[in-house]
Amino acid sequence: MIPFSILDLSPIAEGHTISEALDATRRMAIKAEECGYNRFWLAEHHGMPGIASAATSLVIAHVGAATKRIRIGSGGVMLPNHSPLVIAEQFGTLEALYPGRVDLGLGRAPGTDMRTARALRRNMEAGTESFPHDIIELRRLLGEPAEDQSLIAVPGMGSHVPLWLLGSSLYSAHLAAALGLPYAFASHFAPDQLLEAIAIYRERFQPSAELDKPYVMVGVMGVAAETDAQAEHLFTSSQQQFVNLRRNRRTPFPRPVETMEGVWTDVERYGVEHSLRYAVVGAAATAKDKLAEFLKATTADELIISMPVHSVEERLQSVEIFAGLRQ
């Protein structure tokens, strides 16, 4: 079986605090390491009452301190929100603290609403247009400095933190291929161009100093429990969250409900089920069958699972069940 990894957003569950959310992330990383997962990544989002991972590098340091072997990193840092030099310094510091364990996944989206994005980026147009150049600059700042290089990152230079390109479009597939970077597709919430993007990336891949052949990671939302019914019940938290996002309602991560009837409209149901069509929800046997079908279609090199479960104890159980599906 291919490696399994975890993507966490440090969900701030309804009825709980940010401190409790960050502690739950720590516990989840420890469990992921115990269960043999390959990576534990955190995602940058801003202005969302249900997500505690806005200061992504700090939360990565938090889980790094709690673990010993599992790779840690970003899935991802939204590079247009930041100066490449600042990110090089942050991840160079993480690499110095946790040698050989740090990944730097990069995205182009703002990770928030437009008003917050403007507060982060100030110049929205420059941020997205310069994205490829910022990746190249970041790669240079993390590499060995040239003899005449006047701009250096300390920490950062010589750290060679592995870069990943994250995306949900054909643009990201072309760019990852051109730069010779490993590619992670956000199929856990943006499924439409998954197979076409993977095909483009593999066909057009240009070997680089970091990577000699294409490497594809694909994502799923995953909720596993003792029974299918229990897993479907837990998954209503994520379904509610997606409905709230479509209504522009900012809320903590919702408690599960007995039924989604009356919570969403028919149009909202169609939209959410379409976005989450690759979600793997069920007991172990059901989840295994769904994963096998998905991985056969993508022939991916690695799977990353986001586990949107309100209760941390049930989230940890889901981590254990998915780990068992690799055997």
C-alpha positions, 0 to 999 in steps of 0.5 A: 500500500502507498503511504498514508498521511494526515491533513489537520486544520486544528478544528475549533469544535463548537463548545470548545476553546482554541487552546483545546483545539491546539491540544487536540492537534497535538494528540492527533499528531502523536496518534498519527506517529504511533499508527505509522502515518508518513506526514502530519500537515497543517493548513493556513486559513484566516478569519475562520472561527472553526480553524486554529491553524492560521499561524501555521508554522507555529502550530507545526512547531507545536506538533514537532515538539510532541513527536519524534519521527513523523514528517511535519509540515504545511498543506499548505502555506499560502505563499502570496500572503507572505514574503518568501524570505519570511517563509524561508526563515520560518521553515529554516527554523523548523528544519533546525529544530526538527532536522529531516522532518519538515515539508513546505507545501505551497498554495496560491489561494488566500485561504480566507475571504477577500476582505481578510485576504486584502488585509494579509496581502495588501496587493492582491494582483501582485501576490498571485501574479508573482507566485511562480517567481516567489517559489523560485526565490524561496527555493533559492533561499532554502538552498546553498547560497551562491557566491555573489548572493546578497539576500540570504535567509538565516535560518533557511539557507542550506536547509533544503526544506522539501517544497511541494506544490498544492493545487486544485486546478490545471494551472497548478499541475502545469506549474508543478510539472515545470518546476519539478516539484511533488504535487498534492491535489486538493481532491478532498474539497475540489474534485472536478479536475483531479484526473486531468490535473494528474495526467498533465502533471505526469506527462509534462514533468521536468526532472529537477535537483529535488525530484527525478520523477513525478510524485502525486499526493491526493486528498480525501475527507475521511471519517471512520467509525465502528459502523457506517451509520456512526461514521455518517452521523459524525460526517454531518459536522463537515457537511454543516461546515460546508453549508455554512461556508456557502452561506458565508456564515463563520462558525465553530466546527459544528456538532454532528446532527441526527439528520441533515434534512432541514439543515440544507436546501436541495441545491446546497445538498447537491453542491456539498455532495459534489464537493465532497464526492471523494469523501471516505465515510464508513466502518473499516470495510466500507472505507477500505472499499471506497479507498481502493476504488479512489486509489485505483482511479488516481494511481497516486503515490501517497494519500493524505486524509483530512478527518473532520470529526467534532469529538477528539476521541472519535477523531483519534479512533478514525486515525486508528481505523484508517491506519489499519486499512493499509495492512 
